[in-house]
């Protein structure tokens, strides 16, 4: 990979590399499809089990046992479904995130007169594998957290002698929470994967500095990230914010990005 230098003493600041919105939506859609299937199954079978045992709820312990057993059976089925789907879905996301980040950086470089082709280096592969591993865990956690919360709702509903309508409302509310978490994961991981693969490519091209660009997105931006806007930082180290070294886009919820600084001839 050639070490890039500006054709004059003045460094070149490239356009920022943004996370691909299309990939974020496609990834979220695939996660949502799993969540939707799981929720539909839970609602159908839990309602059936609840109706079958509702007359005896207050008098007999067996309905609680029946509902607990039904829920645990559903939990095993859907956790297995997510566990099996997670590796392929995570690999799809990581591969596409890397490809789209590379394409965006390559196009930005081309506009400035640099022709570059990226190869799968050891460093880039490390980022890919780390991204896959993290997303496998996150996808599986969507099911485990949702199923655990739903089981708690069912048991509390039986203990309190609540009707099916109340349980249905609680299930719908929990579904909304899980969908919002899935959306957050898709957005946050897209930001993080783009930032990490871009940093590896910057380093491979001999680009040692970048400019921090604040996204101005999100309801509660980190003050330190706002203050970092347009400041330069060393790509290998990152910027020291809130007591630690970090980079744009890697902290949870961070939508910041970076602009590569190609050094001049004397740098």
C-alpha positions in Angstrom: 0.0 0.0 0.0 1.6 3.4 -1.0 2.2 6.0 1.7 0.2 9.0 0.6 1.6 12.5 0.6 0.1 15.8 -0.6 1.8 17.1 -3.8 2.8 20.3 -2.0 3.8 21.4 1.5 0.2 22.0 2.4 -1.6 19.0 3.8 -4.9 17.8 2.3 -8.0 17.3 4.5 -10.3 14.7 2.9 -14.0 14.6 3.1 -15.4 12.7 6.0 -16.4 9.1 5.7 -20.0 8.6 6.8 -21.5 5.3 7.9 -23.7 3.9 5.1 -27.4 4.6 5.9 -28.6 1.9 3.5 -26.5 -0.7 5.4 -27.8 0.4 8.7 -31.4 0.1 7.5 -30.8 -3.3 5.9 -29.1 -4.6 9.0 -31.9 -3.3 11.3 -34.5 -4.8 9.0 -32.9 -8.3 9.3 -32.8 -8.0 13.1 -36.3 -6.7 13.2 -37.5 -9.7 11.2 -36.2 -12.1 13.8 -37.7 -10.0 16.6 -41.0 -9.8 14.9 -41.1 -13.6 14.4 -40.2 -14.2 18.1 -42.8 -11.7 19.3 -45.6 -13.2 17.2 -44.8 -16.7 18.4 -44.7 -15.6 22.1 -48.0 -13.7 21.9 -49.8 -16.6 20.1 -48.6 -19.4 22.4 -48.8 -17.4 25.6 -52.3 -16.3 24.9 -53.3 -19.8 24.2 -51.7 -21.1 27.4 -53.2 -18.2 29.4 -56.7 -18.8 28.1 -56.5 -22.5 28.8 -55.6 -21.9 32.4 -57.3 -18.5 33.2 -60.4 -19.9 35.1 -58.1 -21.6 37.7 -55.6 -18.8 38.1 -56.6 -17.8 41.6 -57.3 -21.3 43.0 -54.6 -23.7 41.8 -50.9 -23.6 41.4 -50.9 -25.8 38.3 -51.7 -22.9 35.9 -48.6 -21.1 37.0 -46.6 -24.2 36.4 -48.2 -24.7 32.9 -47.4 -21.1 31.9 -43.9 -21.3 33.2 -43.2 -24.5 31.3 -44.7 -23.0 28.1 -42.6 -19.9 28.5 -39.4 -21.9 29.1 -40.1 -24.0 26.0 -40.6 -20.9 23.9 -37.4 -19.4 25.4 -35.3 -22.4 24.4 -36.8 -22.4 20.9 -36.2 -18.7 20.3 -32.8 -18.4 21.9 -31.7 -21.3 19.7 -33.1 -19.5 16.7 -31.2 -16.3 17.5 -28.0 -18.2 18.4 -28.0 -20.0 15.0 -28.9 -16.9 13.0 -26.4 -14.6 14.7 -23.1 -15.7 13.0 -24.3 -15.3 9.4 -26.1 -12.1 10.2 -23.1 -10.6 11.9 -20.8 -11.7 9.0 -23.2 -10.1 6.5 -23.0 -6.9 8.4 -19.3 -6.8 9.0 -18.4 -7.7 5.4 -20.7 -5.0 4.0 -19.6 -2.4 6.5 -15.9 -3.0 5.5 -16.8 -2.9 1.7 -18.8 0.2 1.9 -16.3 2.0 4.1 -13.5 1.1 1.7 -15.6 2.3 -1.3 -16.3 5.6 0.4 -12.7 6.2 1.3 -11.5 5.1 -2.1 -13.9 7.6 -3.8 -12.8 10.4 -1.5 -9.2 9.8 -2.3 -9.9 9.6 -6.0 -11.5 13.0 -6.0 -8.2 14.3 -4.6 -6.1 12.6 -7.3 -5.1 9.4 -5.4 -5.8 6.0 -6.9 -5.9 3.4 -4.2 -7.1 -0.3 -4.0 -7.5 -1.8 -0.6 -6.6 -5.4 0.3 -7.6 -7.5 3.2 -4.7 -6.9 5.5 -4.1 -8.6 8.9 -5.2 -5.4 10.6 -8.4 -5.1 8.5 -9.2 -8.7 9.2 -8.8 -8.2 12.9 -11.4 -5.4 12.7 -13.7 -7.7 10.7 -13.4 -10.6 13.1 -13.9 -8.3 16.1 -17.0 -6.7 14.5 -18.4 -10.2 13.8 -17.8 -11.4 17.3 -19.3 -8.3 18.9 -22.4 -8.4 16.8 -22.9 -12.2 17.3 -23.1 -11.4 21.1 -25.4 -8.4 20.6 -27.8 -10.3 18.4 -28.0 -13.2 20.8 -28.5 -10.8 23.7 -31.6 -9.3 22.1 -33.3 -12.7 22.5 -32.0 -13.5 25.9 -33.0 -10.1 27.4 -36.4 -10.1 25.7 -37.2 -13.6 26.7 -36.1 -13.1 30.3 -38.2 -10.0 30.7 -41.3 -11.7 29.1 -41.0 -14.7 31.4 -40.9 -12.3 34.4 -44.1 -10.5 33.1 -45.9 -13.8 32.7 -45.1 -15.0 36.2 -46.0 -11.7 37.8 -49.3 -11.7 35.8 -50.2 -15.1 37.1 -49.2 -14.3 40.6 -51.3 -11.1 40.6 -54.3 -12.8 39.0 -54.3 -10.3 36.1 -56.4 -10.7 33.0 -55.1 -11.5 29.5 -55.6 -7.9 28.4 -53.2 -6.6 30.9 -50.6 -9.2 30.0 -51.1 -8.3 26.3 -50.4 -4.7 27.0 -47.2 -5.5 28.8 -46.0 -7.8 26.0 -46.6 -5.0 23.5 -44.7 -2.5 25.6 -41.7 -4.9 26.0 -41.8 -5.5 22.2 -41.4 -1.8 21.7 -38.4 -1.7 24.0 -36.7 -4.5 22.1 -37.4 -3.0 18.7 -35.8 0.3 19.9 -32.8 -1.6 21.2 -32.4 -3.4 17.9 -32.5 0.0 16.1 -29.8 1.3 18.4 -27.6 -1.7 17.8 -27.9 -1.4 14.1 -27.0 2.4 14.1 -24.3 2.1 16.8 -22.5 -0.8 15.3 -22.7 0.8 11.8 -21.0 3.9 13.2 -18.4 1.8 15.1 -17.5 -0.6 12.3 -17.1 2.3 9.8 -14.9 4.2 12.3 -12.7 1.2 13.0 -12.2 0.1 9.4 -11.5 3.7 8.3 -8.9 4.0 11.0 -7.1 0.8 9.9 -7.1 2.1 6.3 -5.8 5.5 7.3 -3.0 3.9 9.2 -2.1 1.6 6.2 -1.9 4.6 3.9 0.5 6.4 6.2 -2.1 8.9 7.3 -1.2 9.8 10.9 -3.6 12.5 11.7 -7.4 13.1 11.3 -9.8 15.8 12.2 -12.7 15.1 14.6 -16.1 16.0 13.2 -19.0 16.2 15.5 -22.3 14.9 14.1 -24.6 17.4 15.8 -27.0 14.4 16.0 -28.6 12.9 19.1 -30.6 14.5 21.8 -27.8 14.5 24.4 -24.4 15.0 22.7 -21.4 14.5 24.9 -19.9 17.9 25.8 -16.4 16.6 25.3 -17.2 15.5 21.7 -18.8 18.8 20.9 -15.6 20.5 22.2 -13.4 18.1 20.1 -15.0 19.3 16.8 -12.5 20.2 14.1 -9.5 19.4 16.3 -6.8 17.1 15.0 -5.7 13.9 16.7 -3.1 11.2 16.2 -4.9 8.2 14.5 -2.9 5.6 16.5 -3.7 7.1 19.8 -7.1 8.8 19.3 -8.2 11.8 21.4 -8.1 11.9 25.2 -11.7 12.6 26.2 -13.5 12.0 29.5 -10.5 10.3 31.0 -9.6 7.9 28.2 -8.3 7.7 24.7 -11.0 7.3 22.1 -11.9 7.8 18.4 -14.9 9.2 16.6 -17.8 6.8 16.4 -16.6 4.1 18.8 -18.3 5.1 22.0 -21.9 3.9 22.6 -24.2 6.3 20.8 -21.4 8.4 19.3 -22.2 9.5 15.8 -19.0 11.5 15.3 -16.8 10.9 12.2 -13.4 11.9 11.0 -11.7 13.6 8.1 -8.3 12.2 7.1 -5.4 14.6 6.9 -2.9 13.7 4.2 0.5 15.1 5.2 2.4 17.6 3.0 5.8 16.9 1.5 7.7 18.2 4.5 5.6 16.4 7.1 
